[in-house]
Amino acid sequence: MSFFFRTIGYVFGIGSVLGLMVAGGVAYYLSGVAEDLPDYTQLKNYEPPVMTRVHANDGNLLAEYARERRLFLPVSAIPDLVKSAFISAEDKNFYNHGGLDYMGIARAVLTNVRNRGSGRRPIGASTITQQVAKNFLLTNEVSIDRKIKEALLSMRIESTFSKDKILELYLNEIYLGMGSYGVAAAALDYFNKSVHELTIAEAAYLAALPKAPNNYHPFRYPDRAVERRNWVIDRMAEDGVISQADAETAKNEPLVVTPRQTGPHLFATDYFAEAVRRELAQRYGENGLYGGGLSVRATVDPKLQIEARRALNNGLMKFDVQRGGWRGPVTTIAMDETDWGPKLAEILPLSDVPEWRLAVVLSVSGDEAQIGLRPTRGPTGEVSIERERGRVTMADVAWRRTEQVKKRGWAVVDRRYFGARKMSDYVKPGDVVYVQEVPGGGDRWKLRQVPEVGGALVAMDPHTGRVLAMVGGFSFAQSEFNRATQAQRQPGSSFKPFVYATALDNGYTPSSVVLDAPIELSMGRSGEVWRPKNYGGKFYGPSTLRVGIEQSRNVMTVRLAQDLGMPIIAEYARRFGIYDKMPPVLAMALGAGETTVLRLTSAYALIANGGRQVQPTLIDRIQDRWGRTVYRHDDRLCEGCVAEAWNNQPEPVLVDNSEQVLDPMTAYQITSMMEGVVQRGTAKSVMAVGKPIAGKTGTTNDEKDAWFVGFSPDLVVGVFLGYDQPWPMGKGATGGVLSAPVFTDFMKVALADKPAVDFRVPEGMTLIPIDRKSGRRASPGAPGVIIEAFKPGTGPSDTYSVIGMTAGEGGGDTGGGGGGRVSSEAQRAVTSGTGGLY
C-alpha cells in the first residue's frame, strides 16, 4: 500500500514539475508576445478615414470623395436595431464576456479538429472585441501567434474601454463590401437610406456581411445573400431582439439593393464637382480630401446648373449643325453575327448626356436607316437580352452636307463640302452613332454627334462672387478639360469695357468724342506697321465713347488707349483680376491677352456690383469632421450679431469690408453704356430676355473666339465658344451671333420669376439728355436723344473737341469736363499680338 502511495506521489511530483515547466514556458512565451503587442491605447484618439461630402446650396448631395467610403457615427447615433443585428450575428454574449468567448473557442477547436486534413480554412471564435483588435492593431495573418496577440489585446481593450466604445469602433471600421466601411456608409451604398431608416431585413443583411462580403454579394450570389440574411434574422429572434412574427415577415422580404453612384450625385454638375475637388485637394491635400471627413457647402444652384448646361449644349450643337458638318460615326462594328447587342454594349456611351443613346446601323435603304439601340447592362454587368430597334429618316438628320477637310497641323490645306442626297451619304451598316428620340415620333430617332467646337458658361452672384453655375464643355465624360477655368483665351472686344472704364475713372465722360479714322502705328524695330481696323473695314469719323462701345469700334479703342496710356489700363486690368501682369502694349486694349471665362466674368461682376472687389468662389463653407467651421467665404463683419438677449438694441449690421476698386459712378456709367450694347449695339438679340441687361460681345481675329459677358443687377453670366486649339470658326461667327444667343437662352429661364429691376443709380449723378452721336446737350424726346449719366462737375461739352486728332485739328481734349491727356507711353505706340474685333 505504501508503495502504491509512494508511486502516486512520485508521479504527481514529476507531473507538478513538468506542469510548472510548461507553465513557465507558456508564461515566458506570453511575456515575449506581450512585449511585441501594439499600443492599444491609441484607440482612444483614433480618427478613422471618413469621406468628404459636398452639398449644393440647396442642401442636396453633390459629390463624395473617399478612399474608404465611411461616415463616422457615435454609438449613441446608431439605432438599437442595427447594433442588435450585428451582436446577434457576430457575438451574442458581447455584453457579458471580458473579451474572449470561451465556449465559442471550445466549439471552434472541436470544429477545426474535425476539419483537419479537409483543406478548409480554420475557423475562429472571434468576439467583436477581438475583431476590433485585429482590424485596428493586427493583420489578417492566419497563425497561432496572431490569435494569441488578438486574445491578449482583447482583454486589455476590455479593461480600458467601455463596451459601447468598443462597439462604436467596430461598427464604424468594419468593411461591408461594395467599397463601404462602417454601417452608416453601407446603409447609404446598399439601400440609399440612413441607418435610422433600415428595416429588420436590411439591418440583418448588413450584419451578415462582415464574415465575407464578397461571398454574399447581392447580385453575384443572391441566393447565398438571402440565406445568410435569414440566418441572422433567426439569431435575432432567438436572442429576443425581434418577435418570431417579425422574423417571418422579414425573411419573406425580397433583397432589394440599389447601389449609389460614386460620381457627382446631381445631374449636369460634373465640371463643377471636379473644380471643387481640385480646390479641396489644393487646400487640404489628398489625405484631407479623401479621409478628412470634410463637410463642404458649395455655391452651385442645381436648377441654374441644369439650365446652364442646356443653354450651352444647345448653342454648341446649333453651331455644329450649321457650320461643323457631319463627321461620321463614333466607330464601326462587324455585322456578320446574328446578335449585334453584345458588341454594341461594349462601347461606352457618354454618361452625362442621357438624352442620347448609342445605336448601330442595321440597314440603309433610300431615305431611311434601321438602327439597333445599345442594350442595357444589369448590376453585375450582364447584357440585357432585350433588343430595341428604331429608324432614322432624312427628316431626322440636321446636317445637310458632309465635310472633308485636309489639314497640315492646324492649317487647312483643302476644305470641301459634299451635298447629302440620301441616307447612305451619312451612314452605312455597322456604323455606331448617337441618336436622340423624336418626341411623339414613335420609333423615330434623330442623328446626333458630339460637337467639335468647345465652350463654357459661368453664372455668378456679382455681390458675393458665388459661382451659381459653371459648365466647362459639352460633356465631362468626353473631355474633362474645363474651359471655364483652365482654357486661356483671348477675350477680344469683351475686354473693351475695362478700357472705357479706365477712361471714365480718369476724367473722361460717356459723351467724350474720339476720332474713328484710319491710323498707322509703327511696330518698332521691325519696321512693320499695324493698321487696326473695325469689323467690316469701315470708319465712321468722330464718335462718342458710348457709340464706340455700343458698336465695338476697334480704332476708337486704340486711339483712346493711346491717349490714356497703356500702363494705367494694365493697372486697372490687374485690379479687375483679368490679368496678373498685362504687357502695356496697344494691342492688349483690343483683348489680345489671354484669360479665363471665370476671371473675365468676375471682372464684369465688379462693374455690376458698383465697383467692389469680389473673389469668385465655388465654396461657401467647409466644416471638419467635428462640425467646426474651418473656412468661410463670406468674411464680412457683423456688428451686433452676438447678443445674450434682445434689449431694444439696433438690428445687427453687416459691414462690407471689400476693396472699392472702381468709383461707383464710373461703374454705373459703363453699365449704362453696356446697356446700350444690348439696346442699340452688337447684342440686340439679348433684348429678348425682357429684363434690363448690360453686356458686351467679343470676337477675336479670324473668329477664333466668340464671347458674350453680361449681367442683370443681381446676376452676371459669361459665355465663350471656340475650338480647343484656336481655329477659325467661319465668317460671321461672332460673339453676337454665337455666344449672345446662349446667354439669352440661359437668362430667360434664370430671370423668369424675377422682377424687372433697373440698374441702381448712385446718389449724386446727374442725368442729362444728349445727342447719342455727337455727345452734345439736346432737347428731351428729340430723335437720337438719350439720357446720359454724368458725375458731379461734369457734363456734355460746350465745344466740339475730338480725341485722336492732331494738335492743329483739335488736340487731345476729352470734352465734357475732360482731363484727357496724351502720355509719353502712348506716343511710342509699341504694339504686338492680334486684336479684338467685334
SEZA-974408 format. One record per residue (C-alpha): x, y, z; residue in three letters. Coordinates in pm, whole numbers, padded with zeros to 5 digits, always signed. Layout:
N
XYZala;...
***
This chain:
838
+00000+00000+00000met;+00276+00233+00098ser;+00448+00151-00234phe;+00132+00249-00416phe;+00113+00585-00245phe;+00482+00645-00296arg;+00436+00574-00669thr;+00144+00812-00691ile;+00339+01076-00506gly;+00634+01025-00734tyr;+00415+01059-01044val;+00239+01365-00901phe;+00573+01522-00821gly;+00703+01466-01170ile;+00375+01593-01315gly;+00392+01901-01098ser;+00746+01973-01208val;+00651+01924-01572leu;+00341+02136-01523gly;+00548+02412-01369leu;+00796+02387-01654met;+00515+02407-01911val;+00353+02691-01725ala;+00685+02869-01710gly;+00737+02811-02079gly;+00391+02941-02157val;+00443+03240-01932ala;+00778+03310-02096tyr;+00619+03280-02441tyr;+00328+03504-02346leu;+00558+03763-02194ser;+00756+03768-02518gly;+00439+03803-02721val;+00311+04074-02488ala;+00625+04280-02539glu;+00554+04295-02914asp;+00191+04399-02877leu;+00097+04731-03041pro;-00015+05019-02823asp;-00388+04963-02782tyr;-00435+05297-02602thr;-00410+05469-02941gln;-00770+05362-02999leu;-00872+05635-02755lys;-00767+05901-03008asn;-00850+05704-03320tyr;-00992+05909-03607glu;-01086+05677-03894pro;-01062+05797-04253pro;-01402+05949-04326val;-01537+06050-04668met;-01566+06414-04764thr;-01917+06514-04868arg;-02003+06815-05083val;-02354+06962-05084his;-02510+07211-05323ala;-02650+07541-05199asn;-02995+07382-05153asp;-02857+07101-04934gly;-02868+06825-05196asn;-02567+06595-05204leu;-02335+06699-05486leu;-02040+06459-05452ala;-01848+06231-05217glu;-01474+06170-05210tyr;-01307+05887-05021ala;-01057+05604-05044arg;-01262+05423-04780glu;-01628+05519-04806arg;-01708+05579-04441arg;-01934+05806-04238leu;-01844+05807-03869phe;-02137+05774-03628leu;-02107+05782-03248pro;-02260+05473-03091val;-02542+05682-02944ser;-02650+05773-03300ala;-02666+05411-03419ile;-03015+05257-03377pro;-03055+04967-03133asp;-03191+04750-03415leu;-02866+04780-03610val;-02649+04721-03303lys;-02854+04417-03205ser;-02834+04269-03555ala;-02453+04276-03551phe;-02432+04145-03195ile;-02666+03854-03276ser;-02469+03771-03590ala;-02118+03815-03455glu;-02107+03797-03074asp;-02433+03734-02886lys;-02251+03738-02548asn;-02078+04068-02623phe;-02206+04248-02315tyr;-02128+03953-02085asn;-01770+03844-02162his;-01436+04004-02086gly;-01307+03999-02440gly;-01299+03622-02506leu;-01589+03380-02555asp;-01451+03056-02408tyr;-01746+02842-02512met;-01709+02973-02864gly;-01338+02895-02859ile;-01410+02537-02750ala;-01659+02493-03033arg;-01411+02632-03285ala;-01135+02395-03161val;-01361+02091-03200leu;-01470+02203-03549thr;-01112+02262-03663asn;-01008+01916-03531val;-01287+01755-03728arg;-01194+01953-04043asn;-00823+01873-04017arg;-00694+01749-04349gly;-01000+01862-04540ser;-00828+02171-04680gly;-01087+02404-04524arg;-00978+02735-04375arg;-00962+02712-03994pro;-01246+02897-03823ile;-01212+03123-03523gly;-01436+03226-03241ala;-01359+03593-03254ser;-01565+03825-03040thr;-01640+04178-03151ile;-01358+04292-02924thr;-01117+04053-03094gln;-01224+04182-03434gln;-01155+04536-03316val;-00808+04424-03203ala;-00742+04257-03538lys;-00886+04530-03762asn;-00720+04820-03584phe;-00394+04677-03450leu;-00305+04349-03622leu;-00302+04186-03966thr;-00517+03917-04128asn;-00239+03658-04096glu;-00375+03307-04016val;-00148+03188-03733ser;-00150+03091-03366ile;+00075+03387-03281asp;-00175+03632-03427arg;-00466+03469-03241lys;-00278+03485-02912ile;-00192+03851-02967lys;-00553+03913-03054glu;-00670+03749-02732ala;-00425+03944-02515leu;-00517+04271-02680leu;-00887+04197-02643ser;-00857+04153-02267met;-00657+04475-02236arg;-00905+04665-02454ile;-01194+04537-02240glu;-01019+04658-01926ser;-00965+05004-02074thr;-01270+05088-02284phe;-01642+05060-02228ser;-01848+04811-02423lys;-02021+05094-02611asp;-01688+05243-02715lys;-01569+04905-02845ile;-01893+04859-03038leu;-01862+05211-03179glu;-01512+05135-03310leu;-01632+04809-03462tyr;-01943+04941-03636leu;-01753+05233-03791asn;-01445+05039-03902glu;-01582+04710-04036ile;-01567+04654-04413tyr;-01907+04558-04554leu;-01838+04523-04926gly;-01907+04742-05230met;-01643+04986-05108gly;-01834+05063-04786ser;-01672+05093-04445tyr;-01896+05116-04141gly;-02271+05080-04107val;-02360+05439-04198ala;-02188+05428-04538ala;-02315+05075-04605ala;-02676+05177-04538ala;-02642+05450-04798leu;-02450+05243-05051asp;-02671+04934-05038tyr;-03014+05082-04970phe;-02977+05459-05019asn;-03104+05508-04663lys;-02974+05636-04335ser;-02920+05376-04061val;-03236+05502-03889his;-03449+05403-04189glu;-03329+05043-04220leu;-03583+04764-04188thr;-03520+04442-03993ile;-03432+04259-04315ala;-03194+04535-04430glu;-03017+04560-04095ala;-02984+04179-04088ala;-02831+04176-04437tyr;-02567+04429-04336leu;-02493+04221-04025ala;-02448+03916-04249ala;-02162+04076-04441leu;-01861+04109-04205pro;-01751+03745-04235lys;-01718+03750-04615ala;-01883+04039-04804pro;-01795+03902-05147asn;-01950+03563-05067asn;-02285+03728-05002tyr;-02278+03980-05286his;-02640+04077-05359pro;-02604+04047-05738phe;-02345+03778-05790arg;-02473+03542-05520tyr;-02830+03649-05437pro;-02935+03307-05301asp;-02640+03294-05062arg;-02707+03653-04958ala;-03071+03584-04871val;-02983+03260-04691glu;-02722+03433-04475arg;-02955+03728-04409arg;-03231+03494-04294asn;-02984+03313-04066trp;-02912+03645-03895val;-03285+03717-03864ile;-03330+03380-03689asp;-03045+03462-03448arg;-03211+03797-03371met;-03539+03617-03293ala;-03359+03361-03072glu;-03192+03643-02879asp;-03527+03815-02825gly;-03435+04120-03028val;-03739+04077-03254ile;-04053+03866-03232ser;-04092+03544-03426gln;-04371+03701-03629ala;-04149+03994-03727asp;-03875+03749-03815ala;-04100+03553-04051glu;-04218+03873-04218thr;-03858+03997-04262ala;-03743+03665-04410lys;-04014+03687-04673asn;-03895+04028-04792glu;-03702+04029-05121pro;-03344+04153-05107leu;-03360+04481-05297val;-03025+04658-05323val;-02993+04993-05503thr;-02623+05084-05528pro;-02545+05453-05512arg;-02343+05621-05781gln;-01988+05717-05689thr;-01959+06022-05919gly;-02143+06353-05889pro;-02491+06294-05747his;-02659+06587-05918leu;-02718+06596-06292phe;-02502+06832-06501ala;-02261+06911-06215thr;-01956+06710-06330asp;-01739+07011-06419tyr;-01842+07197-06104phe;-01780+06899-05875ala;-01437+06838-06025glu;-01342+07204-05977ala;-01445+07179-05611val;-01245+06857-05572arg;-00935+07026-05712arg;-00969+07318-05474glu;-01015+07092-05172leu;-00711+06887-05270ala;-00509+07206-05303gln;-00622+07332-04962arg;-00604+07014-04756tyr;-00401+06766-04960gly;-00506+06422-05080glu;-00535+06281-04727asn;-00756+06565-04610gly;-00976+06536-04918leu;-01021+06159-04919tyr;-01011+06087-04547gly;-01065+06411-04359gly;-01442+06385-04327gly;-01495+06740-04452leu;-01846+06874-04495ser;-01848+07123-04781val;-02128+07359-04880arg;-02079+07450-05246ala;-02228+07756-05414thr;-02386+07575-05710val;-02758+07619-05770asp;-02872+07283-05916pro;-03158+07437-06117lys;-02940+07706-06272leu;-02669+07446-06337gln;-02908+07233-06542ile;-03021+07537-06741glu;-02661+07644-06799ala;-02575+07301-06941arg;-02886+07302-07160arg;-02823+07652-07299ala;-02453+07592-07372leu;-02503+07248-07525asn;-02785+07377-07746asn;-02554+07653-07868gly;-02269+07409-07938leu;-02496+07169-08126met;-02652+07452-08327lys;-02307+07565-08438phe;-02208+07208-08519asp;-02516+07159-08738val;-02481+07491-08920gln;-02105+07505-08963arg;-01939+07186-08841gly;-02055+06930-09094gly;-02124+06560-09039trp;-01801+06386-08939arg;-01910+06025-08947gly;-01987+05753-08690pro;-01843+05705-08342val;-01696+05373-08455thr;-01789+05073-08665thr;-01855+04713-08560ile;-01873+04395-08766ala;-02227+04290-08850met;-02160+03931-08953asp;-02316+03787-08637glu;-02686+03744-08571thr;-02677+03928-08238asp;-02530+04278-08252trp;-02618+04353-07886gly;-02306+04228-07700pro;-02064+04409-07931lys;-02262+04731-07911leu;-02287+04700-07531ala;-01907+04701-07508glu;-01897+05059-07639ile;-01939+05303-07352leu;-02178+05595-07411pro;-02138+05947-07272leu;-02265+05901-06918ser;-02356+06268-06874asp;-02562+06302-07194val;-02862+06088-07100pro;-03073+06232-07383glu;-02863+06038-07633trp;-02840+05663-07695arg;-02575+05468-07884leu;-02711+05273-08177ala;-02577+05057-08457val;-02699+05096-08813val;-02857+04764-08917leu;-02954+04854-09272ser;-02988+05155-09502val;-03247+05196-09772ser;-03322+05518-09957gly;-03414+05789-09708asp;-03422+05566-09403glu;-03184+05370-09178ala;-03286+05089-08944gln;-03099+05103-08613ile;-03049+04884-08308gly;-03021+05062-07972leu;-02747+04977-07724arg;-02880+04721-07474pro;-02862+04796-07105thr;-02647+04608-06854arg;-02757+04459-06524gly;-02595+04530-06184pro;-02336+04256-06238thr;-02260+04368-06595gly;-02468+04115-06785glu;-02611+04237-07117val;-02989+04256-07138ser;-03150+04007-07377ile;-03397+04270-07499glu;-03320+04431-07836arg;-03471+04771-07910glu;-03493+04889-08269arg;-03581+05214-08437gly;-03529+05415-08753arg;-03368+05738-08866val;-03512+05921-09165thr;-03364+06203-09369met;-03605+06438-09189ala;-03430+06343-08863asp;-03083+06438-08991val;-02999+06800-08914ala;-02686+06817-09131trp;-02745+06886-09494arg;-02387+06844-09603arg;-02081+06641-09521thr;-01738+06790-09484glu;-01397+06676-09598gln;-01104+06869-09455val;-00736+06818-09520lys;-00512+06978-09260lys;-00143+07012-09205arg;-00112+07066-08831gly;-00380+07329-08775trp;-00352+07478-09123ala;-00625+07392-09371val;-00486+07259-09696val;-00819+07175-09855asp;-01182+07200-09742arg;-01467+07061-09949arg;-01836+07015-09883tyr;-02045+06744-10038phe;-02421+06760-10058gly;-02602+06465-09898ala;-02895+06337-10104arg;-02974+06007-09935lys;-02920+05829-09604met;-02626+05629-09733ser;-02437+05958-09766asp;-02436+05968-09385tyr;-02422+05613-09253val;-02376+05250-09355lys;-02450+04917-09181pro;-02223+04859-08883gly;-02179+05230-08806asp;-02223+05315-08439val;-02385+05655-08394val;-02556+05866-08129tyr;-02931+05913-08162val;-03196+06105-07973gln;-03562+06010-07953glu;-03804+06219-08161val;-04082+06337-07924pro;-04406+06175-08029gly;-04232+06015-08326gly;-04293+05652-08231gly;-03980+05459-08329asp;-03810+05759-08494arg;-03473+05884-08370trp;-03262+06190-08460lys;-02900+06151-08564leu;-02657+06322-08325arg;-02281+06381-08294gln;-02055+06538-08030val;-01976+06896-08137pro;-01614+06958-08228glu;-01635+07316-08103val;-01598+07377-07730gly;-01733+07636-07492gly;-01805+07738-07135ala;-02063+07924-06929leu;-02024+08077-06582val;-02307+08234-06380ala;-02218+08433-06070met;-02369+08643-05796asp;-02195+08980-05853pro;-02231+09088-05491his;-02058+08788-05331thr;-01860+08619-05607gly;-02053+08292-05551arg;-02047+08084-05869val;-02405+07961-05913leu;-02345+07757-06228ala;-02042+07653-06428met;-02025+07438-06741val;-01682+07364-06885gly;-01778+07193-07209gly;-02030+06975-07388phe;-01959+06657-07191ser;-01730+06587-06897phe;-01730+06219-06993ala;-01598+06313-07337gln;-01346+06574-07214ser;-01258+06664-06855glu;-01085+06984-06969phe;-01273+07269-06801asn;-01293+07554-07048arg;-01432+07785-06779ala;-01127+07768-06554thr;-00844+07604-06750gln;-00869+07745-07103ala;-00665+08062-07157gln;-00838+08253-07438arg;-00827+08600-07592gln;-01133+08799-07477pro;-01128+09024-07783gly;-01373+09312-07764ser;-01523+09184-07439ser;-01215+09348-07280phe;-01307+09694-07415lys;-01538+09788-07124pro;-01233+09793-06898phe;-01050+10031-07131val;-01353+10259-07131tyr;-01400+10221-06754ala;-01038+10329-06705thr;-01109+10638-06914ala;-01430+10721-06727leu;-01249+10680-06396asp;-00982+10926-06510asn;-01174+11229-06628gly;-01348+11120-06949tyr;-01727+11109-06987thr;-01960+10891-07196pro;-02005+11188-07431ser;-01632+11240-07488ser;-01561+11218-07861val;-01291+11001-08019val;-01188+11000-08384leu;-01277+10683-08574asp;-01043+10711-08874ala;-00752+10511-09019pro;-00442+10501-08806ile;-00095+10360-08864glu;+00127+10254-08577leu;+00489+10153-08603ser;+00570+09807-08468met;+00913+09924-08353gly;+01246+09800-08486arg;+01086+09551-08726ser;+00966+09839-08937gly;+00623+09683-08974glu;+00313+09898-08948val;-00002+09799-08761trp;-00324+09929-08913arg;-00611+09836-08678pro;-00950+09813-08846lys;-01311+09794-08745asn;-01509+09481-08815tyr;-01627+09527-09173gly;-01340+09760-09260gly;-01534+10090-09241lys;-01452+10407-09045phe;-01716+10641-08902tyr;-01541+10965-08804gly;-01575+11135-08464pro;-01797+10935-08226ser;-01875+10939-07855thr;-01738+10681-07616leu;-02091+10543-07586arg;-02119+10482-07958val;-01769+10339-07962gly;-01855+10065-07713ile;-02208+10006-07844glu;-02075+09945-08195gln;-01746+09792-08074ser;-01520+10028-08268arg;-01163+09898-08270asn;-00990+10208-08399val;-01162+10431-08144met;-01050+10198-07867thr;-00689+10208-07988val;-00692+10589-08004arg;-00849+10609-07657leu;-00589+10369-07514ala;-00314+10569-07682gln;-00447+10885-07523asp;-00478+10724-07179leu;-00150+10537-07184gly;-00134+10159-07166met;+00033+10138-06820pro;-00277+10273-06646ile;-00501+10033-06842ile;-00271+09748-06742ala;-00305+09851-06377glu;-00685+09855-06398tyr;-00681+09514-06567ala;-00481+09383-06271arg;-00723+09538-06020arg;-01016+09381-06204phe;-00841+09044-06184gly;-00839+08984-06560ile;-00461+08957-06592tyr;-00189+08929-06331asp;+00056+09135-06532lys;-00062+09271-06864met;+00201+09392-07113pro;+00142+09767-07168pro;+00107+09742-07546val;-00176+09885-07752leu;-00296+09554-07898ala;-00392+09448-07545met;-00662+09718-07548ala;-00840+09505-07810leu;-00829+09192-07595gly;-00513+09033-07736ala;-00412+08892-07398gly;-00534+08559-07260glu;-00758+08499-06961thr;-01027+08255-06845thr;-01404+08272-06856val;-01418+08268-06476leu;-01176+08559-06439arg;-01347+08773-06703leu;-01691+08703-06558thr;-01559+08803-06214ser;-01432+09130-06359ala;-01777+09208-06501tyr;-01922+09125-06158ala;-01713+09406-06016leu;-01879+09650-06255ile;-02225+09508-06183ala;-02194+09547-05804asn;-02085+09910-05810gly;-01709+09869-05819gly;-01640+09650-05513arg;-01382+09373-05529gln;-01521+09019-05520val;-01337+08691-05515gln;-01502+08419-05723pro;-01571+08109-05516thr;-01719+07765-05563leu;-01737+07703-05187ile;-01940+07882-04922asp;-01819+07697-04613arg;-01611+07398-04504ile;-01652+07213-04175gln;-01425+06947-04031asp;-01544+06606-03911arg;-01646+06755-03575trp;-01859+07030-03729gly;-01613+07313-03670arg;-01604+07573-03949thr;-01253+07580-04095val;-01328+07800-04397tyr;-01595+08055-04481arg;-01602+08262-04798his;-01817+08543-04657asp;-01577+08728-04427asp;-01793+09037-04374arg;-01806+09171-04022leu;-02135+09151-03838cys;-02175+09422-03578glu;-02422+09325-03308gly;-02473+08965-03421cys;-02368+08821-03084val;-02605+08913-02802ala;-02720+08744-02483glu;-03072+08879-02521ala;-03268+09145-02701trp;-03276+09472-02505asn;-03417+09701-02770asn;-03075+09726-02935gln;-03047+09806-03309pro;-03055+09524-03561glu;-02719+09367-03650pro;-02536+09531-03938val;-02320+09352-04195leu;-02015+09562-04273val;-01883+09517-04627asp;-01506+09542-04590asn;-01424+09463-04954ser;-01200+09697-05150glu;-01361+09968-05363gln;-01175+09910-05691val;-01384+10135-05914leu;-01578+10454-05846asp;-01947+10354-05813pro;-02037+10637-06050met;-01789+10505-06307thr;-01937+10158-06264ala;-02284+10291-06337tyr;-02164+10488-06641gln;-02000+10188-06805ile;-02303+09975-06711thr;-02532+10225-06885ser;-02307+10219-07191met;-02316+09838-07199met;-02695+09854-07168glu;-02672+10042-07496gly;-02478+09750-07644val;-02790+09539-07586val;-03044+09806-07687gln;-02874+09951-07995arg;-02541+09777-08047gly;-02384+09443-08129thr;-02602+09237-07892ala;-02958+09339-07982lys;-03068+08975-07969ser;-03021+08984-07590val;-03321+09219-07563met;-03530+08902-07592ala;-03455+08839-07223val;-03714+09106-07149gly;-03528+09245-06846lys;-03264+09519-06802pro;-02936+09367-06925ile;-02593+09515-06983ala;-02312+09333-07157gly;-02050+09317-07428lys;-01975+09092-07721thr;-01625+08981-07805gly;-01469+08819-08111thr;-01102+08772-08193thr;-00922+08775-08526asn;-01046+08516-08777asp;-01340+08441-08545glu;-01134+08204-08327lys;-01303+08312-08002asp;-01663+08423-07954ala;-01772+08582-07623trp;-02063+08747-07457phe;-02043+08859-07096val;-02342+09037-06949gly;-02539+09097-06634phe;-02862+09199-06472ser;-02842+09393-06144pro;-02802+09066-05949asp;-02665+08803-06189leu;-02360+08807-06416val;-02301+08546-06686val;-02004+08482-06914gly;-02026+08268-07229val;-01741+08157-07455phe;-01734+07942-07771leu;-01429+07828-07966gly;-01224+07527-08071tyr;-00988+07394-07805asp;-00700+07455-08043gln;-00780+07810-08162pro;-00914+07775-08515trp;-01131+07996-08736pro;-01499+07922-08685met;-01605+08085-09009gly;-01702+08428-09137lys;-01967+08589-08918gly;-01909+08355-08621ala;-01902+08647-08379thr;-01985+08682-08014gly;-02315+08844-08106gly;-02410+08556-08336val;-02284+08257-08132leu;-02247+08345-07764ser;-02515+08610-07712ala;-02798+08364-07800pro;-02662+08115-07543val;-02661+08394-07284phe;-03016+08491-07382thr;-03140+08133-07365asp;-02999+08094-07014phe;-03109+08432-06878met;-03467+08390-06999lys;-03500+08096-06761val;-03277+08228-06483ala;-03471+08556-06457leu;-03814+08419-06548ala;-03954+08455-06195asp;-03755+08768-06109lys;-03899+09120-06137pro;-03754+09359-06393ala;-03511+09567-06182val;-03338+09872-06330asp;-02969+09922-06266phe;-02915+10122-05947arg;-02809+10483-05999val;-02558+10608-05736pro;-02651+10921-05546glu;-02508+11243-05684gly;-02514+11154-06052met;-02670+11397-06297thr;-02889+11263-06578leu;-02879+11489-06886ile;-03037+11440-07230pro;-02774+11439-07504ile;-02746+11357-07871asp;-02616+10999-07875arg;-02385+11050-08173lys;-02241+11398-08113ser;-02244+11394-07732gly;-02387+11748-07724arg;-02672+11859-07498arg;-03012+11812-07664ala;-03383+11850-07601ser;-03559+11555-07438pro;-03764+11343-07676gly;-03585+11450-07992ala;-03470+11177-08235pro;-03139+11016-08132gly;-03152+11171-07784val;-03073+10958-07480ile;-03039+11027-07109ile;-02671+11015-07014glu;-02522+10993-06665ala;-02259+11244-06558phe;-02054+11273-06242lys;-02072+11593-06034pro;-01884+11874-06203gly;-01900+11720-06550thr;-02147+11735-06835gly;-02178+11750-07212pro;-01907+11953-07379ser;-01994+12302-07489asp;-01733+12284-07764thr;-01674+12004-08013tyr;-01331+11854-07943ser;-01211+11518-08066val;-00963+11279-07906ile;-00718+11144-08160gly;-00683+11445-08392met;-00354+11622-08434thr;-00292+11931-08227ala;-00387+12153-08518gly;-00714+11966-08557glu;-00829+11998-08202gly;-00574+11830-07978gly;-00636+11566-07717gly;-00905+11729-07508asp;-01155+11475-07375thr;-01454+11702-07379gly;-01719+11710-07116gly;-01510+11840-06831gly;-01224+11629-06962gly;-00879+11583-06820gly;-00768+11364-07113gly;-00401+11369-07198arg;-00150+11213-07436val;+00117+11033-07233ser;+00475+10974-07343ser;+00400+10600-07327glu;+00120+10643-07579ala;+00345+10840-07812gln;+00571+10536-07863arg;+00280+10317-07982ala;+00451+09986-07908val;+00222+09705-08019thr;+00218+09328-08059ser;-00022+09036-08097gly;-00363+09020-08252thr;-00653+09250-08185gly;-01012+09203-08081gly;-01276+09255-08343leu;-01644+09277-08269tyr;
***
